[in-house]
Amino acid sequence: MPNSGGFGKRAGGVLAAFIRWLELNNWPIRYKYILLFAMIGIVPAVCLGLLIGWAVGATVDKQVNEHTAQLIGNVNESLDNHVSNVQNITYFIAFNPDIQRFLDEGSAAFESEQRLYETKRFLQGFTTLYPEIAGILVVSAKGDYLSNEMYARTDRPLTEEIWYREAVDGKGIFRMLGHPAGRNVTSHANYKDDEVVSAVRAVLDPDTQRPDGVVLIDLKLRVIAETVRDVRLGKSGFLTVVDASGDTIYAPRGNADAAGFSREPLLGADSGVFTEEVQGKRMQLIFQKSSFTGWTTVGVFPLKESVREIRHINAYLVSFVFLLCLLGIAASYYLSHSISRPIVQLASFMRKVEEGNMNIRYISKRQDEVGMLGRSFNTMLAQINRLIGQVGEEQRLKREAELRSLQAHIQPHFLYNTLDTIQWLARKDGAVEAAEVVESLSRLFRIGLSKGKEIVPLQSEIDHIESYLRIQKTRYKDKLNYSIDVEAELPELQVLKIMLQPIVENAIYHGIKERRGPGFIRIRAELEQGRRALLLIVEDDGKGMPADRLDALRRMLDNGALRQDREEPAFAADLNAPSPGSTGGSYGLANVQERLRLSFGEHYGIALESEIGRGTKVTIRHPIIRKEAYAE
């Protein structure tokens, strides 16, 4: 179990070290430069190679599809020409007078064998001129038929044949029926059903538009095969032709893929491209439908053949990008080393300075930023050496000043002793009131100095202001009355010294002194609601101040503005009456405000409330500082 705990700690340490290494700021500058050059040179090259590969692939695919579609269009055009010839032949046959007479009268139209022979020769002429035609059959509405290559298998009327009814339903429109199947017609050449394609057209009476008969022509599949077979799609691609119902008109012999693809995408669309898995191979199919024949020519070829050229191009691109990356890495390593080497050297000099070697200097003739940094480093060392000497001299002078200050401390002690002597003599002679004033003045000085401390107990601040009020009470007699209320747990709190005296002095000179009759000053110390701060409140029932002067004082306290005369003592408020437009008596307030803000922040300070004839209220918001939390 201890071993597993040690392993866990080691794993955690390795993980933490790895995480620290991943932070970019922890990398050596050489690695950062290598990364920078890689991002500037290699990453764009890779992205450009990928973009070119994608663009070339898309372009090649598009060109292959367009080329295949063009070939299919040419095949459709050739097939349309052959079928158009067949359509024209049906018109020639229908317009022949002998054929028209046959359709009207049947076999009785030929009064002689010679007439019948000439008519058959007429039909035979088409098969001679157009070898792609396997046979021509003309059937009248009465069931008689005429042909020199084709004949009925049985006595069943040919007007009951499916192909005859489809021709009649076409109402004189030429139709391609595809491969014949199960019909009662054969030929002397004995063509198989999959070796011919049938075409029919009904011959209509020009007056009644009733069908007089039907012309049936069998077209040899060899013509279609020769047209389609000469078109090659890559190494293993091929073309196939299907009719409007999806049945195969032509497909290469011995090719299992020709009948394996789905016909649904071909139905209802004139052209398109789709991919499908045929016989376990991914094939791409491009088709285009002929508006004349209704047949659809489909080009089928493996997808791997279409991407073979793309793979060759991508191979060239990968080789080029690889070579470029190799050169980029070598160049980035060389450049990063040339840039980082002087910086590393300068860093080693700095480590030696940290160890205490202040005499080392960076020697280089470089004029770049590193050379400038090295020269600045030398200047800094010279400045540090000079400052070290200066600090040593200042320390010596400081020790001499402390000695003089220690000697000067005799004067306050002499002042305390002298005041105590005056108090003792006054009491000896019976001047009790003078003795109390001297005692209060002595306490005022003693607490005000506080041995140089800025933070004093609240009780000392209260004693200080009480001594000050006793002196003022002796002066103003019954005109000045006061009270001091401090909650029981508060005297031990620590506060800035001499905060209340400037405020009370303002209350006396600008409040009580200006009113008629006796005045009263109330001093309170309490905790803010929620015990978030200590509140020291000074209220008087003196003259008060107008709203404009109150606003001016508040703005002055918010801006932290003190009077330019900084040499005036902090407890010496302006005793003169304020002149119009001034904020007389504000120096003491501003001094307290600035001390509070500098010591404790913007959340603490002085708040003023005043009203003419009703007095003034000054609230000091001070942080709660306990004696055990304050380190003297």
C-alpha positions as CSV (number, residue, x, y, z in Angstrom):
1,M,0.0,0.0,0.0
2,P,2.8,2.6,0.7
3,N,4.4,1.7,-2.6
4,S,1.1,2.4,-4.4
5,G,0.8,5.8,-2.6
6,G,4.4,6.7,-3.7
7,F,3.6,5.7,-7.3
8,G,0.5,7.9,-7.3
9,K,2.5,10.9,-6.0
10,R,5.2,10.3,-8.7
11,A,2.5,10.0,-11.4
12,G,0.8,13.2,-10.1
13,G,4.2,15.0,-10.2
14,V,4.9,13.8,-13.7
15,L,1.4,15.0,-14.8
16,A,1.9,18.4,-13.2
17,A,5.3,18.8,-14.8
18,F,3.7,17.9,-18.2
19,I,0.9,20.4,-17.7
20,R,3.5,23.1,-16.8
21,W,5.5,22.2,-19.9
22,L,2.4,22.6,-22.1
23,E,2.0,26.3,-21.0
24,L,3.5,28.4,-23.7
25,N,5.1,30.9,-21.2
26,N,7.2,28.0,-19.8
27,W,8.8,27.1,-23.1
28,P,12.4,28.2,-23.9
29,I,12.5,31.1,-26.4
30,R,14.2,28.8,-29.0
31,Y,11.1,26.5,-29.1
32,K,8.8,29.5,-29.3
33,Y,10.7,30.7,-32.4
34,I,10.6,27.3,-33.9
35,L,6.8,27.2,-33.3
36,L,6.5,30.7,-34.7
37,F,8.4,29.9,-37.9
38,A,6.4,26.7,-38.3
39,M,3.1,28.5,-38.0
40,I,4.3,31.2,-40.5
41,G,5.8,28.8,-43.0
42,I,4.8,25.2,-42.6
43,V,1.1,25.6,-41.6
44,P,0.2,27.9,-44.5
45,A,2.0,25.4,-46.9
46,V,0.0,22.5,-45.5
47,C,-3.2,24.5,-45.7
48,L,-2.4,25.6,-49.3
49,G,-1.6,22.0,-50.3
50,L,-4.9,20.8,-48.8
51,L,-6.8,23.6,-50.5
52,I,-5.2,22.8,-53.9
53,G,-5.8,19.1,-53.5
54,W,-9.5,19.8,-52.7
55,A,-9.8,22.2,-55.6
56,V,-8.1,19.9,-58.1
57,G,-10.2,17.0,-56.9
58,A,-13.4,19.0,-57.3
59,T,-12.3,20.3,-60.8
60,V,-11.3,16.8,-62.0
61,D,-14.6,15.3,-60.8
62,K,-16.5,18.1,-62.5
63,Q,-14.6,17.7,-65.8
64,V,-15.1,13.9,-65.7
65,N,-18.8,14.3,-65.1
66,E,-19.0,16.9,-67.9
67,H,-17.0,14.8,-70.3
68,T,-19.2,11.7,-69.5
69,A,-22.4,13.8,-69.9
70,Q,-21.1,15.0,-73.3
71,L,-20.4,11.5,-74.5
72,I,-23.8,10.4,-73.3
73,G,-25.4,13.3,-75.2
74,N,-23.5,12.3,-78.4
75,V,-24.8,8.7,-78.0
76,N,-28.3,9.9,-77.5
77,E,-28.0,12.1,-80.6
78,S,-26.9,9.1,-82.7
79,L,-29.7,6.9,-81.4
80,D,-32.2,9.7,-82.1
81,N,-30.9,9.8,-85.7
82,H,-31.4,6.1,-86.1
83,V,-34.9,6.2,-84.6
84,S,-35.7,9.3,-86.6
85,N,-34.9,7.4,-89.8
86,V,-37.3,4.6,-88.6
87,Q,-40.0,7.2,-87.9
88,N,-39.5,8.7,-91.4
89,I,-39.8,5.2,-92.9
90,T,-43.2,4.7,-91.2
91,Y,-44.4,7.9,-92.9
92,F,-43.1,6.8,-96.3
93,I,-44.9,3.5,-95.9
94,A,-48.1,5.1,-94.8
95,F,-48.1,7.6,-97.7
96,N,-47.6,4.9,-100.4
97,P,-50.8,4.5,-102.5
98,D,-50.6,0.7,-102.6
99,I,-50.2,0.6,-98.8
100,Q,-53.2,2.9,-98.4
101,R,-55.3,0.7,-100.7
102,F,-54.2,-2.3,-98.7
103,L,-55.2,-0.7,-95.4
104,D,-58.6,0.2,-96.9
105,E,-59.4,-3.0,-98.8
106,G,-57.1,-5.6,-97.3
107,S,-55.7,-8.4,-99.5
108,A,-58.4,-7.6,-102.1
109,A,-56.5,-4.5,-103.0
110,F,-54.0,-6.5,-105.0
111,E,-55.9,-7.7,-108.1
112,S,-52.7,-9.4,-109.4
113,E,-49.7,-11.1,-108.1
114,Q,-47.5,-8.5,-109.9
115,R,-49.1,-5.8,-107.8
116,L,-48.5,-7.7,-104.6
117,Y,-44.9,-8.4,-105.6
118,E,-44.2,-4.7,-106.3
119,T,-45.6,-3.7,-103.0
120,K,-43.4,-6.2,-101.2
121,R,-40.4,-5.0,-103.1
122,F,-41.2,-1.5,-102.0
123,L,-41.0,-2.7,-98.4
124,Q,-37.9,-4.6,-99.1
125,G,-36.2,-1.6,-100.5
126,F,-36.2,0.0,-97.0
127,T,-34.4,-3.0,-95.5
128,T,-31.9,-2.9,-98.3
129,L,-31.2,0.9,-97.9
130,Y,-31.2,0.7,-94.1
131,P,-29.5,-2.5,-93.0
132,E,-30.2,-1.7,-89.4
133,I,-33.9,-2.6,-90.1
134,A,-34.6,-6.3,-89.3
135,G,-38.1,-6.3,-90.7
136,I,-41.2,-4.3,-91.6
137,L,-44.8,-5.5,-91.0
138,V,-48.0,-3.6,-92.1
139,V,-51.3,-4.8,-90.4
140,S,-54.7,-3.5,-91.5
141,A,-57.6,-2.9,-89.2
142,K,-59.3,-5.9,-90.7
143,G,-56.4,-8.2,-89.6
144,D,-54.7,-8.6,-92.9
145,Y,-50.9,-8.1,-92.9
146,L,-48.2,-7.4,-95.5
147,S,-44.5,-8.1,-95.2
148,N,-41.7,-9.9,-97.1
149,E,-39.6,-10.7,-93.9
150,M,-42.2,-11.2,-91.2
151,Y,-45.2,-13.4,-90.7
152,A,-47.7,-14.5,-88.1
153,R,-46.9,-17.6,-86.1
154,T,-50.5,-18.7,-85.7
155,D,-53.9,-17.8,-87.1
156,R,-54.7,-15.5,-84.2
157,P,-55.5,-12.0,-85.5
158,L,-52.6,-9.6,-85.1
159,T,-55.0,-6.8,-84.2
160,E,-55.2,-8.5,-80.8
161,E,-51.5,-8.1,-80.2
162,I,-50.3,-5.8,-77.4
163,W,-48.0,-3.9,-79.7
164,Y,-51.0,-3.3,-82.1
165,R,-53.1,-1.9,-79.3
166,E,-50.3,0.4,-78.0
167,A,-49.9,1.8,-81.6
168,V,-53.7,2.4,-81.8
169,D,-53.6,4.1,-78.3
170,G,-50.8,6.3,-79.6
171,K,-53.2,7.8,-82.2
172,G,-50.7,8.1,-85.0
173,I,-47.7,9.1,-82.7
174,F,-44.5,7.1,-83.3
175,R,-43.6,4.9,-80.4
176,M,-40.5,2.8,-79.4
177,L,-41.6,-0.3,-77.6
178,G,-38.3,-1.9,-76.7
179,H,-37.6,-5.6,-77.0
180,P,-40.6,-7.7,-78.2
181,A,-41.8,-10.4,-75.8
182,G,-44.4,-13.1,-76.5
183,R,-45.7,-11.7,-79.7
184,N,-47.3,-13.7,-82.5
185,V,-44.8,-12.5,-85.1
186,T,-41.6,-14.0,-86.3
187,S,-39.2,-13.4,-89.3
188,H,-37.4,-15.5,-91.8
189,A,-34.1,-14.5,-90.2
190,N,-35.5,-15.8,-86.9
191,Y,-34.1,-12.9,-84.8
192,K,-34.3,-13.4,-81.0
193,D,-36.4,-11.0,-78.9
194,D,-33.2,-9.5,-77.3
195,E,-31.7,-8.9,-80.7
196,V,-34.2,-6.4,-82.0
197,V,-36.1,-3.4,-80.8
198,S,-39.7,-2.7,-82.0
199,A,-41.2,0.6,-83.2
200,V,-44.9,1.1,-84.1
201,R,-47.1,3.9,-85.5
202,A,-50.8,3.7,-86.3
203,V,-52.0,5.0,-89.7
204,L,-55.1,7.1,-89.2
205,D,-57.8,7.9,-91.7
206,P,-57.4,11.6,-92.6
207,D,-61.1,12.3,-92.4
208,T,-62.3,10.2,-89.5
209,Q,-59.0,9.9,-87.6
210,R,-59.8,6.2,-87.1
211,P,-56.9,3.8,-87.3
212,D,-56.7,2.1,-90.6
213,G,-53.8,-0.1,-89.5
214,V,-50.4,-0.2,-87.9
215,V,-46.8,-0.2,-89.2
216,L,-44.4,-2.3,-87.2
217,I,-40.6,-2.1,-87.7
218,D,-38.0,-4.1,-85.9
219,L,-34.7,-2.3,-85.5
220,K,-31.5,-4.4,-85.1
221,L,-29.9,-4.1,-81.6
222,R,-26.6,-4.3,-83.4
223,V,-27.0,-0.6,-84.5
224,I,-27.5,0.5,-80.9
225,A,-24.6,-1.7,-79.7
226,E,-22.2,-0.3,-82.3
227,T,-23.2,3.3,-81.3
228,V,-22.7,2.7,-77.6
229,R,-19.9,0.1,-77.6
230,D,-17.4,2.5,-79.2
231,V,-17.7,4.9,-76.2
232,R,-15.3,4.1,-73.3
233,L,-15.5,5.5,-69.8
234,G,-12.1,4.9,-68.3
235,K,-10.7,1.4,-68.1
236,S,-13.7,-0.5,-66.9
237,G,-16.6,2.0,-67.4
238,F,-19.4,1.3,-69.9
239,L,-22.7,2.7,-71.2
240,T,-26.1,1.1,-71.0
241,V,-29.5,2.1,-72.4
242,V,-32.8,1.6,-70.6
243,D,-36.4,2.4,-71.7
244,A,-38.9,4.6,-69.9
245,S,-40.1,1.8,-67.7
246,G,-36.5,0.9,-66.6
247,D,-36.1,-2.2,-68.8
248,T,-32.7,-2.7,-70.3
249,I,-32.5,-1.9,-74.1
250,Y,-28.8,-2.5,-74.4
251,A,-26.1,-3.6,-71.9
252,P,-22.6,-4.9,-72.6
253,R,-22.4,-8.7,-72.8
254,G,-20.7,-10.5,-70.0
255,N,-20.8,-7.4,-67.7
256,A,-22.4,-8.3,-64.4
257,D,-22.5,-4.6,-63.3
258,A,-24.8,-3.7,-66.2
259,A,-27.9,-5.1,-64.6
260,G,-26.9,-4.6,-61.0
261,F,-27.7,-0.9,-60.4
262,S,-31.0,0.5,-59.3
263,R,-33.4,2.0,-61.8
264,E,-35.4,4.1,-59.4
265,P,-33.2,7.3,-59.7
266,L,-33.6,7.2,-63.5
267,L,-37.4,7.3,-63.4
268,G,-38.9,10.8,-63.3
269,A,-35.6,12.6,-64.0
270,D,-34.1,13.8,-67.3
271,S,-30.5,13.8,-66.1
272,G,-28.5,13.4,-63.0
273,V,-25.5,11.9,-61.2
274,F,-25.6,9.4,-58.3
275,T,-23.4,6.8,-56.6
276,E,-24.3,3.3,-55.7
277,E,-22.7,0.1,-54.6
278,V,-22.9,-2.5,-57.4
279,Q,-21.6,-6.0,-57.0
280,G,-19.6,-4.9,-54.0
281,K,-18.0,-1.9,-55.9
282,R,-18.7,1.7,-55.4
283,M,-19.9,3.0,-58.8
284,Q,-20.8,6.4,-60.1
285,L,-23.7,6.7,-62.5
286,I,-24.3,9.6,-64.9
287,F,-27.5,9.4,-66.9
288,Q,-29.3,11.5,-69.5
289,K,-32.8,10.9,-71.0
290,S,-33.7,11.4,-74.7
291,S,-36.8,13.4,-75.2
292,F,-37.4,11.8,-78.6
293,T,-37.0,8.1,-77.9
294,G,-37.8,8.2,-74.2
295,W,-34.7,6.1,-73.6
296,T,-32.1,6.9,-70.9
297,T,-28.4,6.4,-71.6
298,V,-26.5,5.6,-68.4
299,G,-22.7,5.9,-67.9
300,V,-21.4,3.6,-65.2
301,F,-17.8,3.6,-64.0
302,P,-16.0,2.8,-60.7
303,L,-15.3,5.8,-58.4
304,K,-11.7,4.6,-57.9
305,E,-11.0,5.3,-61.5
306,S,-12.3,8.9,-61.2
307,V,-10.0,9.6,-58.3
308,R,-6.9,7.9,-59.8
309,E,-5.8,11.1,-61.4
310,I,-6.6,13.0,-58.2
311,R,-4.4,10.6,-56.3
312,H,-1.5,11.2,-58.6
313,I,-1.9,15.0,-58.2
314,N,-2.2,14.6,-54.4
315,A,0.9,12.5,-54.4
316,Y,2.8,15.3,-56.1
317,L,1.3,17.8,-53.7
318,V,2.2,15.7,-50.6
319,S,5.8,15.3,-51.8
320,F,6.1,19.1,-52.4
321,V,4.6,20.0,-49.1
322,F,6.8,17.4,-47.3
323,L,9.9,18.9,-48.9
324,L,8.8,22.4,-48.1
325,C,8.1,21.4,-44.4
326,L,11.5,19.7,-44.2
327,L,13.2,22.9,-45.5
328,G,11.0,25.0,-43.2
329,I,11.9,23.0,-40.1
330,A,15.6,23.3,-40.9
331,A,15.4,27.0,-41.6
332,S,13.2,27.6,-38.5
333,Y,15.7,25.7,-36.3
334,Y,18.7,27.7,-37.7
335,L,16.9,31.1,-37.4
336,S,15.6,30.3,-33.9
337,H,19.1,29.3,-32.8
338,S,20.7,32.4,-34.2
339,I,18.2,34.6,-32.4
340,S,17.9,32.8,-29.1
341,R,21.7,32.2,-28.6
342,P,22.6,35.8,-27.7
343,I,19.5,36.0,-25.5
344,V,20.4,32.8,-23.7
345,Q,23.9,34.2,-23.2
346,L,22.5,37.5,-21.8
347,A,20.3,35.4,-19.5
348,S,23.3,33.5,-18.2
349,F,25.0,36.9,-17.4
350,M,21.9,37.9,-15.5
351,R,22.1,34.7,-13.4
352,K,25.7,35.5,-12.5
353,V,24.5,39.0,-11.4
354,E,21.9,37.3,-9.3
355,E,24.7,35.3,-7.6
356,G,26.4,38.6,-6.7
357,N,28.9,39.2,-9.6
358,M,28.3,42.9,-10.3
359,N,31.4,43.4,-12.4
360,I,30.4,41.2,-15.3
361,R,29.7,42.9,-18.7
362,Y,28.1,41.9,-21.9
363,I,30.6,42.3,-24.8
364,S,29.1,42.3,-28.3
365,K,29.2,44.4,-31.6
366,R,25.6,43.5,-32.5
367,Q,23.5,46.5,-33.6
368,D,20.1,44.8,-33.3
369,E,17.7,44.7,-30.4
370,V,19.8,42.1,-28.5
371,G,22.8,44.3,-28.8
372,M,20.8,47.3,-27.5
373,L,19.6,45.1,-24.6
374,G,23.1,44.1,-23.8
375,R,24.3,47.7,-23.7
376,S,21.3,48.6,-21.5
377,F,22.3,45.7,-19.3
378,N,25.8,47.1,-18.9
379,T,24.3,50.6,-18.2
380,M,22.0,49.1,-15.6
381,L,24.8,47.3,-13.8
382,A,26.8,50.6,-13.7
383,Q,23.7,52.4,-12.3
384,I,23.1,49.6,-9.7
385,N,26.7,49.9,-8.5
386,R,26.3,53.7,-8.2
387,L,22.9,53.3,-6.4
388,I,24.4,50.8,-4.0
389,G,27.1,53.3,-3.1
390,Q,24.4,56.0,-2.8
391,V,22.2,53.8,-0.5
392,G,25.2,53.1,1.7
393,E,25.8,56.8,2.1
394,E,22.1,57.5,2.7
395,Q,22.1,54.8,5.4
396,R,25.0,56.5,7.1
397,L,23.2,59.8,7.0
398,K,20.0,58.2,8.2
399,R,21.8,56.8,11.3
400,E,23.2,60.3,12.0
401,A,19.7,61.8,11.7
402,E,18.2,59.2,14.0
403,L,20.8,60.1,16.5
404,R,19.9,63.8,16.2
405,S,16.2,62.9,16.5
406,L,16.8,60.9,19.7
407,Q,18.5,64.0,21.1
408,A,15.6,66.1,20.0
409,H,13.2,63.9,22.0
410,I,14.5,65.6,25.1
411,Q,12.4,68.7,24.2
412,P,8.9,67.2,24.4
413,H,9.8,65.5,27.7
414,F,11.1,68.8,28.9
415,L,7.7,70.3,27.8
416,Y,5.7,67.7,29.7
417,N,7.8,68.2,32.9
418,T,7.5,71.9,32.7
419,L,3.7,71.7,32.3
420,D,3.5,69.3,35.3
421,T,5.6,71.8,37.3
422,I,3.2,74.7,36.4
423,Q,0.2,72.6,37.3
424,W,1.8,71.7,40.7
425,L,2.6,75.4,41.4
426,A,-0.9,76.5,40.4
427,R,-2.5,73.9,42.8
428,K,-0.1,75.0,45.5
429,D,-1.2,78.6,45.1
430,G,-4.9,77.7,44.9
431,A,-5.4,78.4,41.2
432,V,-7.4,75.1,40.7
433,E,-8.9,76.2,37.3
434,A,-5.6,77.2,35.9
435,A,-4.1,73.8,37.1
436,E,-6.9,71.9,35.4
437,V,-6.3,73.8,32.1
438,V,-2.6,73.1,32.3
439,E,-3.3,69.4,33.1
440,S,-5.6,69.2,30.1
441,L,-3.1,70.9,27.8
442,S,-0.4,68.5,29.0
443,R,-2.7,65.5,28.3
444,L,-3.6,67.0,24.9
445,F,0.1,67.2,23.9
446,R,1.0,63.8,25.4
447,I,-1.9,61.9,23.6
448,G,-1.5,63.9,20.4
449,L,2.1,62.8,20.1
450,S,1.4,59.2,21.1
451,K,5.1,58.3,20.8
452,G,4.9,58.8,17.0
453,K,2.1,56.1,16.5
454,E,-0.6,56.8,13.9
455,I,-3.1,54.2,15.2
456,V,-4.2,54.6,18.8
457,P,-7.0,53.1,21.0
458,L,-10.4,54.8,20.7
459,Q,-10.2,55.5,24.4
460,S,-7.0,57.6,23.8
461,E,-8.8,59.5,21.0
462,I,-11.8,60.2,23.4
463,D,-9.4,61.3,26.2
464,H,-7.7,63.6,23.7
465,I,-10.9,65.3,22.6
466,E,-12.1,65.5,26.2
467,S,-9.0,67.3,27.2
468,Y,-9.5,69.7,24.3
469,L,-13.1,70.3,25.3
470,R,-12.1,71.0,28.9
471,I,-9.8,73.7,27.7
472,Q,-12.5,75.2,25.4
473,K,-15.0,75.0,28.2
474,T,-12.8,77.0,30.5
475,R,-12.7,79.7,27.7
476,Y,-16.4,79.7,26.7
477,K,-17.9,78.9,30.1
478,D,-21.7,78.2,29.9
479,K,-21.8,79.0,26.2
480,L,-20.3,75.6,25.4
481,N,-21.7,72.3,26.7
482,Y,-20.9,68.8,25.4
483,S,-21.5,65.1,26.0
484,I,-19.5,62.0,25.0
485,D,-21.3,58.7,24.5
486,V,-19.2,55.6,23.7
487,E,-20.7,52.1,23.7
488,A,-19.1,49.8,26.3
489,E,-17.3,47.4,23.9
490,L,-15.8,50.1,21.7
491,P,-13.0,51.9,23.7
492,E,-10.5,49.0,22.9
493,L,-10.9,49.4,19.1
494,Q,-8.0,51.1,17.2
495,V,-8.5,54.3,15.3
496,L,-6.5,57.0,13.5
497,K,-5.4,59.6,16.0
498,I,-6.5,63.3,16.0
499,M,-9.7,62.8,13.9
500,L,-12.2,64.3,16.3
501,Q,-10.3,67.5,17.3
502,P,-10.4,69.2,13.8
503,I,-14.2,68.5,13.6
504,V,-15.0,69.6,17.1
505,E,-12.9,72.7,16.5
506,N,-15.0,73.5,13.4
507,A,-18.2,72.9,15.4
508,I,-17.1,75.4,18.1
509,Y,-15.7,78.2,15.9
510,H,-18.2,78.0,13.0
511,G,-21.3,76.6,14.9
512,I,-21.5,77.3,18.6
513,K,-19.6,80.6,18.5
514,E,-21.8,82.0,15.7
515,R,-25.2,81.2,17.4
516,R,-26.9,83.2,20.2
517,G,-27.0,81.7,23.6
518,P,-25.4,78.5,24.8
519,G,-24.6,75.6,22.4
520,F,-24.2,71.9,22.7
521,I,-21.9,69.5,21.1
522,R,-22.6,65.7,21.2
523,I,-20.0,63.2,20.4
524,R,-21.0,59.5,19.9
525,A,-19.1,56.3,19.0
526,E,-21.2,53.4,17.8
527,L,-21.1,50.5,15.4
528,E,-22.8,50.8,12.0
529,Q,-25.9,48.7,11.3
530,G,-24.6,45.2,10.4
531,R,-21.4,45.9,12.3
532,R,-19.5,46.7,9.1
533,A,-17.8,49.9,10.4
534,L,-17.2,52.1,13.3
535,L,-19.1,55.4,13.3
536,L,-17.8,58.5,15.1
537,I,-20.5,61.2,15.1
538,V,-20.1,64.9,16.0
539,E,-23.3,66.9,16.2
540,D,-23.8,70.5,17.2
541,D,-26.8,72.8,17.4
542,G,-24.9,75.8,16.1
543,K,-25.5,78.2,13.2
544,G,-25.3,75.5,10.4
545,M,-24.5,76.3,6.8
546,P,-26.3,77.1,3.6
547,A,-26.9,74.4,1.0
548,D,-24.5,75.8,-1.6
549,R,-21.6,75.8,1.0
550,L,-22.6,72.3,2.1
551,D,-22.4,71.1,-1.5
552,A,-19.1,72.8,-2.0
553,L,-17.7,71.1,1.1
554,R,-19.0,67.7,-0.1
555,R,-17.4,68.1,-3.5
556,M,-14.2,69.1,-1.9
557,L,-14.2,66.0,0.3
558,D,-15.1,63.7,-2.6
559,N,-12.2,65.2,-4.7
560,G,-9.8,64.8,-1.8
561,A,-8.7,68.5,-2.1
562,L,-6.5,70.0,0.6
563,R,-5.5,73.7,0.7
564,Q,-2.3,74.5,-0.9
565,D,-0.8,75.6,2.4
566,R,0.3,72.1,3.6
567,E,2.5,73.5,6.3
568,E,-0.5,74.4,8.5
569,P,-0.9,72.0,11.4
570,A,-3.5,69.3,11.0
571,F,-5.4,70.4,14.1
572,A,-5.3,74.1,13.3
573,A,-8.7,74.8,11.6
574,D,-9.4,78.0,9.9
575,L,-10.8,80.1,12.7
576,N,-11.9,83.0,10.5
577,A,-15.4,83.2,9.2
578,P,-15.8,81.9,5.7
579,S,-15.7,84.4,3.0
580,P,-18.3,84.3,0.2
581,G,-17.6,81.5,-2.2
582,S,-15.0,79.9,0.0
583,T,-15.0,76.7,2.1
584,G,-13.4,78.2,5.2
585,G,-12.6,75.8,8.0
586,S,-12.4,72.9,5.6
587,Y,-8.7,72.1,5.9
588,G,-9.1,70.0,9.0
589,L,-12.0,68.1,7.4
590,A,-10.0,67.5,4.2
591,N,-7.0,66.4,6.2
592,V,-9.0,63.8,8.1
593,Q,-10.8,62.7,4.9
594,E,-7.4,62.2,3.1
595,R,-5.9,60.3,5.9
596,L,-8.9,57.9,6.1
597,R,-8.9,57.4,2.3
598,L,-5.1,56.8,2.1
599,S,-5.1,54.5,5.0
600,F,-8.3,52.4,4.5
601,G,-9.7,53.1,1.0
602,E,-12.6,54.9,-0.7
603,H,-15.2,53.1,1.4
604,Y,-14.3,55.1,4.5
605,G,-14.4,58.8,5.1
606,I,-16.5,61.8,6.2
607,A,-20.2,62.4,5.6
608,L,-21.7,65.9,6.2
609,E,-25.3,67.0,7.1
610,S,-26.2,70.6,7.9
611,E,-29.1,73.0,7.9
612,I,-29.2,76.7,8.6
613,G,-30.3,77.4,12.2
614,R,-30.4,73.7,13.2
615,G,-26.7,72.8,13.3
616,T,-24.3,70.4,11.6
617,K,-23.7,66.6,11.8
618,V,-20.4,65.1,10.8
619,T,-20.1,61.3,10.6
620,I,-16.7,59.6,10.3
621,R,-16.9,56.0,8.9
622,H,-13.9,54.1,10.2
623,P,-13.0,50.4,9.7
624,I,-13.3,48.1,12.7
625,I,-9.8,47.4,13.9
626,R,-9.3,45.3,17.0
627,K,-6.2,45.5,19.1
628,E,-5.1,41.9,18.5
629,A,-5.5,42.3,14.7
630,Y,-3.3,45.5,14.6
631,A,0.5,45.0,14.6
632,E,2.2,48.0,15.9
